[in-house]
């Protein structure tokens, strides 16, 4: 599931304040499903080097996990992974496509 309202500044890993509402929905989901474990996946577009994009996507996924931990979600219920520019959902030839590729996803690991 793509988390549509998770935002970061360009080349930054700090969550923007506009992300709180979406992430609080994830906290509610986890609170309602106490056995659920999730993985947060980060992705970038293809601008920059593959190594930089992998580092950026990993840092962004970790920022989301850190927010969930701050909100009281137990660490053993959370994992994260950065994929960099791999697995695009749109073409990187346009700004619209690149924007779609810069995303954060949540996968249910177990329920």
Secondary structure by P-SEA (a helix, b strand, c coil): ccccccccccccccccccaaaaaaaaaaaaaacccbbbbbbbbbcccccaaaaaaaaaaaaaaaaaaaaaacccccccccccccccccccccccaaaaaaacbbbbbbccc
